[in-house]
Amino acid sequence: MRVRKRPFDLAGLFVRSPLLLGGWLCAGCDGGTVPLSVEVREAAGSGNADKVEVFVKSAPGVDLTVDGRTENTGTLPNRSFLVPKSRLKLGANTLTVGATRSSLGSRSTATASAKIDLSPRNVLHVKGDDGAPHEASFLCPGAMCAAPSIAFAKSGKMQLSVVSDVSAKLTLEGKSVALAAGVKTPVDVDLVAKLGQTPVTRNEDAAFPATLEADGATLTEPLILRGPGMNELAARELAKAASGPVRFPGEPEPAPAKPPEAMVVTGAPSGPLIVIGGAKTFADVDLVGVGTASERRFPCPSGAVLVYVDLDVKVVNRRTGAVVGQRTLSADRTTCPPTPTAQPLKSAVREDDTRKVMTEAFLKR
């Protein structure tokens, strides 16, 4: 009895260009008659953040070998394998699948490979350290985040707990620490030290570059934290200039007197900071206006009450603490309503008025 050989199945072999986190790739197929294609991707499901999934498309009754483990597809054509990231390396990885099918005394084989890149965003898991002060917080929306928010102290100390899926050296805000795979490691971040390089904008995203070094690779990606935390911290720190100099780490001694070009006003009702002038970072701020609010109340004929919130601003040189001047800003005027109101109607100093007065009085023109 002659055994009729099945024709070579080209349809079972196909190639796609690999993506950053994996892709279809049939590399080094040996010409056998086993259909085989492979995709490597982030493993889904709770508890699998430290693994990748090797998804194999083949045929029923095929022995598949992945990462030293062999399993048979049984009655189904596809099979998934979970591989711990700790068995991979930082940077580019290639995972190869071997396939063997035996039938009627014949043996067919095939191999296929797919690539995956491991970078800080998919091996680091960051959250606030247990027991850390919870006096303020950031939202943590990015891929590195192991919790939706991260707390920090009003003093600017942020205590983190970091887990890495691979053993590596982590450098975060100038501090380096060795991370063992799968082990929680405490990392402290001094937010006050970061203020000098923090952009003076209304953008509430704060970026903390995280650099990993391992296996001859060095990769950097940012841990993104969101919220007004840095601006609120800057307002508290800069307001200290009313009592003495406020300088940032690494900042040189004050240069000879030059016309100020940028200032911030703290304590205004409209927000923690009003930025005036051309500062790009908080280290560029020359003057600080420390505002103190005061109220004036006026009764209306209708029985309503108007409350004007004025702002007394003491202006000081940030780097020396020297008093430069003082201004009182009056709240925007409003009219009495025709009927009583349940609560007093408040009116504060307009931000545009604050900018205009301070620019004309204190900044280089």
C-alpha beads as a LAMMPS data file, in Angstrom:
LAMMPS data file: protein, C-alpha beads

365 atoms
364 bonds

1 atom types
1 bond types

-500.0 500.0 xlo xhi
-500.0 500.0 ylo yhi
-500.0 500.0 zlo zhi

Masses

1 110.0

Atoms # bond

1 1 1 0.000 0.000 0.000
2 1 1 1.438 3.331 -1.065
3 1 1 1.074 6.329 1.194
4 1 1 0.064 9.383 -0.731
5 1 1 1.976 12.414 0.440
6 1 1 0.012 15.578 1.119
7 1 1 1.089 18.576 -0.959
8 1 1 3.146 21.317 0.659
9 1 1 0.726 23.695 2.377
10 1 1 1.841 27.234 1.482
11 1 1 -1.369 28.668 2.895
12 1 1 -0.357 27.542 6.347
13 1 1 2.774 29.650 6.334
14 1 1 2.503 33.413 6.295
15 1 1 4.616 36.336 7.343
16 1 1 3.840 39.710 8.853
17 1 1 6.331 42.383 9.821
18 1 1 6.970 42.268 13.593
19 1 1 5.637 45.139 15.687
20 1 1 7.286 46.734 18.737
21 1 1 5.476 44.344 21.080
22 1 1 5.511 41.349 18.787
23 1 1 4.193 40.361 15.386
24 1 1 3.683 37.475 13.066
25 1 1 6.943 36.133 11.716
26 1 1 7.905 32.821 10.167
27 1 1 11.687 32.906 10.253
28 1 1 13.828 29.914 9.411
29 1 1 10.901 27.682 8.382
30 1 1 12.570 24.425 7.362
31 1 1 10.338 23.494 4.455
32 1 1 8.236 20.965 6.390
33 1 1 4.517 20.569 5.989
34 1 1 3.537 21.907 9.418
35 1 1 1.656 25.214 9.262
36 1 1 3.141 27.555 11.867
37 1 1 2.964 31.204 12.763
38 1 1 3.801 33.004 16.023
39 1 1 2.846 36.227 17.787
40 1 1 4.390 37.526 21.030
41 1 1 2.379 40.057 23.015
42 1 1 1.768 41.342 26.514
43 1 1 -0.074 38.704 28.545
44 1 1 -3.628 39.645 29.430
45 1 1 -5.451 38.936 32.670
46 1 1 -4.989 39.709 36.333
47 1 1 -1.642 38.585 37.710
48 1 1 0.023 38.303 34.315
49 1 1 1.646 41.748 34.052
50 1 1 5.056 40.105 34.539
51 1 1 4.621 37.723 31.584
52 1 1 4.401 37.716 27.815
53 1 1 2.090 35.492 25.814
54 1 1 3.428 33.440 22.914
55 1 1 0.390 32.758 20.721
56 1 1 0.969 29.968 18.191
57 1 1 -1.181 29.119 15.177
58 1 1 -0.532 25.639 13.839
59 1 1 -2.701 22.532 13.391
60 1 1 -4.261 19.809 15.574
61 1 1 -1.943 17.089 16.843
62 1 1 1.270 19.123 16.655
63 1 1 3.962 19.169 19.351
64 1 1 4.985 22.787 20.054
65 1 1 8.137 23.679 21.952
66 1 1 8.460 27.164 23.479
67 1 1 11.088 28.272 26.006
68 1 1 12.061 24.646 26.713
69 1 1 8.468 23.497 27.271
70 1 1 6.677 21.120 24.869
71 1 1 2.897 20.786 24.591
72 1 1 0.618 19.158 22.042
73 1 1 -2.133 21.180 20.399
74 1 1 -4.541 18.253 20.770
75 1 1 -7.752 18.740 18.815
76 1 1 -7.263 22.518 18.451
77 1 1 -5.004 24.324 15.964
78 1 1 -3.816 27.078 18.316
79 1 1 -2.081 27.240 21.685
80 1 1 -0.810 29.958 24.030
81 1 1 2.290 29.841 26.228
82 1 1 3.034 32.265 29.079
83 1 1 6.704 33.157 29.464
84 1 1 7.905 35.166 32.498
85 1 1 9.613 38.415 31.512
86 1 1 12.335 37.504 34.013
87 1 1 13.485 34.884 31.454
88 1 1 13.915 37.617 28.851
89 1 1 16.275 40.570 28.678
90 1 1 15.915 44.315 28.522
91 1 1 15.670 45.443 24.896
92 1 1 15.063 43.199 21.884
93 1 1 14.129 39.537 22.376
94 1 1 13.437 36.775 19.866
95 1 1 11.298 33.809 20.877
96 1 1 11.443 30.724 18.652
97 1 1 8.785 28.029 18.407
98 1 1 9.530 24.534 17.173
99 1 1 6.736 22.387 15.736
100 1 1 6.768 18.622 15.105
101 1 1 4.037 16.450 13.623
102 1 1 4.316 12.691 13.169
103 1 1 1.900 10.786 10.950
104 1 1 2.025 7.325 9.384
105 1 1 5.719 6.972 9.975
106 1 1 6.654 10.383 8.590
107 1 1 7.858 13.327 10.626
108 1 1 7.423 16.971 9.643
109 1 1 8.970 19.959 11.409
110 1 1 8.891 23.723 11.252
111 1 1 10.234 26.663 13.212
112 1 1 9.024 30.236 13.497
113 1 1 10.121 33.223 15.532
114 1 1 8.669 36.495 16.747
115 1 1 10.208 39.485 18.463
116 1 1 9.288 41.575 21.466
117 1 1 11.010 44.610 22.966
118 1 1 11.142 45.005 26.746
119 1 1 11.453 48.624 27.856
120 1 1 10.841 50.480 31.140
121 1 1 7.159 51.015 30.343
122 1 1 6.413 47.279 30.178
123 1 1 8.691 45.921 32.920
124 1 1 8.350 48.550 35.679
125 1 1 5.375 48.630 38.072
126 1 1 5.283 51.771 40.218
127 1 1 2.989 52.785 43.080
128 1 1 3.160 54.749 46.309
129 1 1 4.984 53.017 49.137
130 1 1 2.777 51.533 51.861
131 1 1 2.558 53.938 54.756
132 1 1 3.797 56.956 52.780
133 1 1 2.309 60.350 53.796
134 1 1 -0.907 61.100 51.927
135 1 1 -1.013 64.896 52.112
136 1 1 -1.244 65.424 48.346
137 1 1 -1.323 63.157 45.323
138 1 1 -0.804 62.722 41.604
139 1 1 -2.913 60.669 39.241
140 1 1 -0.890 57.859 37.679
141 1 1 -2.414 56.991 34.282
142 1 1 0.555 55.483 32.418
143 1 1 1.735 51.993 31.568
144 1 1 4.212 51.906 34.477
145 1 1 1.511 52.654 37.044
146 1 1 0.529 49.847 39.416
147 1 1 -2.059 52.080 41.140
148 1 1 -4.321 54.902 39.885
149 1 1 -2.705 57.535 42.119
150 1 1 0.528 58.189 44.007
151 1 1 0.591 60.160 47.260
152 1 1 3.307 62.489 48.496
153 1 1 4.004 64.745 51.454
154 1 1 3.492 68.505 51.277
155 1 1 7.197 68.813 52.044
156 1 1 7.841 67.353 48.579
157 1 1 8.944 63.855 49.567
158 1 1 7.413 61.134 47.367
159 1 1 7.995 57.560 48.525
160 1 1 7.607 54.985 45.753
161 1 1 7.511 51.212 45.657
162 1 1 8.968 49.827 42.416
163 1 1 8.843 46.271 41.075
164 1 1 10.760 45.298 37.943
165 1 1 10.101 42.172 35.897
166 1 1 13.817 41.962 35.057
167 1 1 16.882 42.527 37.201
168 1 1 18.266 45.968 36.350
169 1 1 19.674 49.222 37.676
170 1 1 17.078 51.975 37.870
171 1 1 17.977 55.665 37.840
172 1 1 15.130 58.019 38.728
173 1 1 15.657 61.747 39.343
174 1 1 19.388 61.302 39.829
175 1 1 19.150 58.388 42.272
176 1 1 20.201 54.865 41.284
177 1 1 19.033 51.629 42.864
178 1 1 19.475 47.938 42.013
179 1 1 16.220 46.141 41.251
180 1 1 15.934 42.369 41.606
181 1 1 13.315 40.780 39.390
182 1 1 9.933 40.581 41.113
183 1 1 11.096 42.246 44.342
184 1 1 9.536 45.433 45.780
185 1 1 12.155 48.151 46.154
186 1 1 11.614 51.520 47.875
187 1 1 12.625 54.606 45.866
188 1 1 12.386 58.131 47.299
189 1 1 11.939 61.153 45.022
190 1 1 12.615 64.721 46.150
191 1 1 10.024 66.796 44.294
192 1 1 11.477 70.074 45.597
193 1 1 14.808 69.250 43.935
194 1 1 12.928 68.714 40.676
195 1 1 11.183 72.098 40.789
196 1 1 14.140 73.977 39.305
197 1 1 13.838 72.013 36.039
198 1 1 10.035 71.830 36.041
199 1 1 8.374 73.792 33.210
200 1 1 6.355 76.808 34.331
201 1 1 3.117 76.007 32.520
202 1 1 -0.482 75.191 33.249
203 1 1 0.128 71.693 31.900
204 1 1 -0.481 69.393 34.838
205 1 1 1.642 66.503 33.548
206 1 1 4.928 65.900 35.365
207 1 1 7.492 63.651 33.654
208 1 1 10.024 61.627 35.644
209 1 1 12.556 59.953 33.297
210 1 1 13.157 56.352 34.377
211 1 1 16.395 54.803 33.065
212 1 1 16.969 51.044 33.201
213 1 1 20.347 49.411 32.617
214 1 1 20.670 45.639 32.126
215 1 1 22.061 43.095 29.677
216 1 1 24.176 45.749 27.972
217 1 1 21.124 47.894 27.194
218 1 1 20.243 51.327 28.581
219 1 1 16.680 52.511 27.970
220 1 1 14.831 55.589 29.246
221 1 1 11.103 56.280 29.287
222 1 1 9.115 58.754 31.401
223 1 1 6.902 57.968 34.346
224 1 1 4.025 60.404 33.755
225 1 1 2.145 61.746 36.778
226 1 1 -0.828 64.058 36.387
227 1 1 -2.409 66.735 38.542
228 1 1 -1.678 70.162 40.038
229 1 1 0.786 68.717 42.551
230 1 1 3.944 70.349 41.181
231 1 1 2.327 73.785 40.827
232 1 1 0.912 73.605 44.351
233 1 1 4.315 72.517 45.692
234 1 1 5.998 75.354 43.773
235 1 1 3.564 77.878 45.281
236 1 1 4.367 76.670 48.825
237 1 1 8.127 76.639 48.237
238 1 1 8.348 79.977 46.422
239 1 1 6.231 81.700 49.074
240 1 1 9.089 80.953 51.502
241 1 1 11.041 83.692 49.721
242 1 1 9.164 86.151 51.968
243 1 1 11.321 84.815 54.829
244 1 1 14.608 84.279 52.981
245 1 1 16.266 83.107 49.762
246 1 1 14.792 80.179 47.844
247 1 1 17.337 78.430 45.618
248 1 1 17.173 75.167 43.786
249 1 1 19.807 72.377 43.948
250 1 1 22.784 73.199 41.746
251 1 1 21.729 76.804 41.277
252 1 1 24.723 79.185 41.336
253 1 1 25.118 82.148 43.620
254 1 1 23.022 85.144 42.574
255 1 1 24.552 87.055 39.672
256 1 1 25.127 90.793 39.894
257 1 1 21.903 92.742 39.897
258 1 1 20.111 92.612 36.577
259 1 1 16.603 93.690 35.634
260 1 1 14.094 90.980 36.574
261 1 1 12.375 89.274 33.666
262 1 1 9.973 86.811 35.288
263 1 1 7.930 86.479 38.451
264 1 1 5.185 84.423 40.015
265 1 1 2.408 85.537 42.345
266 1 1 1.217 83.097 45.009
267 1 1 -1.897 83.260 47.157
268 1 1 -4.222 84.596 44.440
269 1 1 -7.798 83.258 44.563
270 1 1 -7.670 82.244 40.878
271 1 1 -5.054 79.522 41.420
272 1 1 -1.890 78.513 43.276
273 1 1 0.368 80.429 40.868
274 1 1 0.149 83.304 38.436
275 1 1 3.160 83.280 36.110
276 1 1 4.265 86.618 34.677
277 1 1 7.086 87.145 32.200
278 1 1 9.269 84.764 30.224
279 1 1 10.216 81.995 32.674
280 1 1 10.532 78.539 31.113
281 1 1 11.264 76.719 34.376
282 1 1 10.907 77.692 38.026
283 1 1 14.667 78.288 38.148
284 1 1 14.085 81.201 35.728
285 1 1 11.794 82.998 38.192
286 1 1 13.415 86.216 39.483
287 1 1 10.718 87.684 41.732
288 1 1 8.013 86.186 43.920
289 1 1 4.876 88.076 44.825
290 1 1 3.515 86.602 48.046
291 1 1 -0.169 87.441 48.161
292 1 1 -2.373 87.751 51.244
293 1 1 -6.115 87.957 50.663
294 1 1 -8.343 90.345 52.614
295 1 1 -12.110 90.796 52.416
296 1 1 -14.352 93.853 52.241
297 1 1 -18.099 93.361 52.739
298 1 1 -20.828 95.646 51.367
299 1 1 -24.561 95.283 52.030
300 1 1 -26.868 95.836 49.063
301 1 1 -30.310 97.569 49.245
302 1 1 -31.896 94.240 48.261
303 1 1 -30.424 92.530 51.314
304 1 1 -27.712 90.714 49.372
305 1 1 -24.094 91.016 50.482
306 1 1 -21.105 91.650 48.240
307 1 1 -17.699 90.405 49.352
308 1 1 -14.632 91.869 47.642
309 1 1 -11.492 89.741 48.004
310 1 1 -8.505 92.058 47.601
311 1 1 -4.883 90.922 47.403
312 1 1 -1.952 92.495 49.243
313 1 1 1.218 91.425 47.444
314 1 1 4.699 91.576 48.947
315 1 1 7.308 91.266 46.178
316 1 1 10.722 89.768 46.989
317 1 1 13.798 88.671 45.108
318 1 1 13.654 84.853 45.039
319 1 1 17.406 84.308 45.104
320 1 1 18.265 86.810 47.861
321 1 1 15.025 87.266 49.817
322 1 1 15.355 91.059 49.521
323 1 1 12.064 92.977 49.523
324 1 1 11.502 94.722 46.206
325 1 1 8.143 96.370 46.818
326 1 1 4.472 95.956 47.631
327 1 1 1.156 96.396 45.838
328 1 1 -2.494 96.146 46.865
329 1 1 -4.772 94.816 44.141
330 1 1 -8.481 95.535 44.413
331 1 1 -11.137 93.012 43.535
332 1 1 -13.148 93.462 40.364
333 1 1 -16.232 95.558 41.022
334 1 1 -19.671 94.050 40.652
335 1 1 -23.240 95.295 40.928
336 1 1 -25.800 94.498 43.570
337 1 1 -28.485 91.981 42.572
338 1 1 -32.133 93.121 42.687
339 1 1 -33.118 90.341 45.115
340 1 1 -31.532 88.778 48.213
341 1 1 -29.176 85.816 47.753
342 1 1 -28.677 82.826 49.997
343 1 1 -24.916 83.325 50.095
344 1 1 -22.714 86.431 49.805
345 1 1 -21.587 87.216 46.252
346 1 1 -17.802 87.127 46.049
347 1 1 -15.603 89.021 43.611
348 1 1 -11.817 88.600 43.436
349 1 1 -8.895 90.274 41.697
350 1 1 -8.833 89.497 38.007
351 1 1 -5.782 87.564 36.847
352 1 1 -5.297 89.925 33.899
353 1 1 -5.233 92.889 36.291
354 1 1 -2.609 91.143 38.418
355 1 1 -0.407 90.537 35.386
356 1 1 -0.745 94.135 34.175
357 1 1 0.016 95.782 37.523
358 1 1 2.959 93.523 38.354
359 1 1 4.495 93.793 34.904
360 1 1 4.349 97.590 34.927
361 1 1 5.656 97.882 38.471
362 1 1 8.399 95.259 38.720
363 1 1 9.489 93.640 35.458
364 1 1 11.976 94.794 32.848
365 1 1 10.250 96.704 30.067

Bonds

1 1 1 2
2 1 2 3
3 1 3 4
4 1 4 5
5 1 5 6
6 1 6 7
7 1 7 8
8 1 8 9
9 1 9 10
10 1 10 11
11 1 11 12
12 1 12 13
13 1 13 14
14 1 14 15
15 1 15 16
16 1 16 17
17 1 17 18
18 1 18 19
19 1 19 20
20 1 20 21
21 1 21 22
22 1 22 23
23 1 23 24
24 1 24 25
25 1 25 26
26 1 26 27
27 1 27 28
28 1 28 29
29 1 29 30
30 1 30 31
31 1 31 32
32 1 32 33
33 1 33 34
34 1 34 35
35 1 35 36
36 1 36 37
37 1 37 38
38 1 38 39
39 1 39 40
40 1 40 41
41 1 41 42
42 1 42 43
43 1 43 44
44 1 44 45
45 1 45 46
46 1 46 47
47 1 47 48
48 1 48 49
49 1 49 50
50 1 50 51
51 1 51 52
52 1 52 53
53 1 53 54
54 1 54 55
55 1 55 56
56 1 56 57
57 1 57 58
58 1 58 59
59 1 59 60
60 1 60 61
61 1 61 62
62 1 62 63
63 1 63 64
64 1 64 65
65 1 65 66
66 1 66 67
67 1 67 68
68 1 68 69
69 1 69 70
70 1 70 71
71 1 71 72
72 1 72 73
73 1 73 74
74 1 74 75
75 1 75 76
76 1 76 77
77 1 77 78
78 1 78 79
79 1 79 80
80 1 80 81
81 1 81 82
82 1 82 83
83 1 83 84
84 1 84 85
85 1 85 86
86 1 86 87
87 1 87 88
88 1 88 89
89 1 89 90
90 1 90 91
91 1 91 92
92 1 92 93
93 1 93 94
94 1 94 95
95 1 95 96
96 1 96 97
97 1 97 98
98 1 98 99
99 1 99 100
100 1 100 101
101 1 101 102
102 1 102 103
103 1 103 104
104 1 104 105
105 1 105 106
106 1 106 107
107 1 107 108
108 1 108 109
109 1 109 110
110 1 110 111
111 1 111 112
112 1 112 113
113 1 113 114
114 1 114 115
115 1 115 116
116 1 116 117
117 1 117 118
118 1 118 119
119 1 119 120
120 1 120 121
121 1 121 122
122 1 122 123
123 1 123 124
124 1 124 125
125 1 125 126
126 1 126 127
127 1 127 128
128 1 128 129
129 1 129 130
130 1 130 131
131 1 131 132
132 1 132 133
133 1 133 134
134 1 134 135
135 1 135 136
136 1 136 137
137 1 137 138
138 1 138 139
139 1 139 140
140 1 140 141
141 1 141 142
142 1 142 143
143 1 143 144
144 1 144 145
145 1 145 146
146 1 146 147
147 1 147 148
148 1 148 149
149 1 149 150
150 1 150 151
151 1 151 152
152 1 152 153
153 1 153 154
154 1 154 155
155 1 155 156
156 1 156 157
157 1 157 158
158 1 158 159
159 1 159 160
160 1 160 161
161 1 161 162
162 1 162 163
163 1 163 164
164 1 164 165
165 1 165 166
166 1 166 167
167 1 167 168
168 1 168 169
169 1 169 170
170 1 170 171
171 1 171 172
172 1 172 173
173 1 173 174
174 1 174 175
175 1 175 176
176 1 176 177
177 1 177 178
178 1 178 179
179 1 179 180
180 1 180 181
181 1 181 182
182 1 182 183
183 1 183 184
184 1 184 185
185 1 185 186
186 1 186 187
187 1 187 188
188 1 188 189
189 1 189 190
190 1 190 191
191 1 191 192
192 1 192 193
193 1 193 194
194 1 194 195
195 1 195 196
196 1 196 197
197 1 197 198
198 1 198 199
199 1 199 200
200 1 200 201
201 1 201 202
202 1 202 203
203 1 203 204
204 1 204 205
205 1 205 206
206 1 206 207
207 1 207 208
208 1 208 209
209 1 209 210
210 1 210 211
211 1 211 212
212 1 212 213
213 1 213 214
214 1 214 215
215 1 215 216
216 1 216 217
217 1 217 218
218 1 218 219
219 1 219 220
220 1 220 221
221 1 221 222
222 1 222 223
223 1 223 224
224 1 224 225
225 1 225 226
226 1 226 227
227 1 227 228
228 1 228 229
229 1 229 230
230 1 230 231
231 1 231 232
232 1 232 233
233 1 233 234
234 1 234 235
235 1 235 236
236 1 236 237
237 1 237 238
238 1 238 239
239 1 239 240
240 1 240 241
241 1 241 242
242 1 242 243
243 1 243 244
244 1 244 245
245 1 245 246
246 1 246 247
247 1 247 248
248 1 248 249
249 1 249 250
250 1 250 251
251 1 251 252
252 1 252 253
253 1 253 254
254 1 254 255
255 1 255 256
256 1 256 257
257 1 257 258
258 1 258 259
259 1 259 260
260 1 260 261
261 1 261 262
262 1 262 263
263 1 263 264
264 1 264 265
265 1 265 266
266 1 266 267
267 1 267 268
268 1 268 269
269 1 269 270
270 1 270 271
271 1 271 272
272 1 272 273
273 1 273 274
274 1 274 275
275 1 275 276
276 1 276 277
277 1 277 278
278 1 278 279
279 1 279 280
280 1 280 281
281 1 281 282
282 1 282 283
283 1 283 284
284 1 284 285
285 1 285 286
286 1 286 287
287 1 287 288
288 1 288 289
289 1 289 290
290 1 290 291
291 1 291 292
292 1 292 293
293 1 293 294
294 1 294 295
295 1 295 296
296 1 296 297
297 1 297 298
298 1 298 299
299 1 299 300
300 1 300 301
301 1 301 302
302 1 302 303
303 1 303 304
304 1 304 305
305 1 305 306
306 1 306 307
307 1 307 308
308 1 308 309
309 1 309 310
310 1 310 311
311 1 311 312
312 1 312 313
313 1 313 314
314 1 314 315
315 1 315 316
316 1 316 317
317 1 317 318
318 1 318 319
319 1 319 320
320 1 320 321
321 1 321 322
322 1 322 323
323 1 323 324
324 1 324 325
325 1 325 326
326 1 326 327
327 1 327 328
328 1 328 329
329 1 329 330
330 1 330 331
331 1 331 332
332 1 332 333
333 1 333 334
334 1 334 335
335 1 335 336
336 1 336 337
337 1 337 338
338 1 338 339
339 1 339 340
340 1 340 341
341 1 341 342
342 1 342 343
343 1 343 344
344 1 344 345
345 1 345 346
346 1 346 347
347 1 347 348
348 1 348 349
349 1 349 350
350 1 350 351
351 1 351 352
352 1 352 353
353 1 353 354
354 1 354 355
355 1 355 356
356 1 356 357
357 1 357 358
358 1 358 359
359 1 359 360
360 1 360 361
361 1 361 362
362 1 362 363
363 1 363 364
364 1 364 365
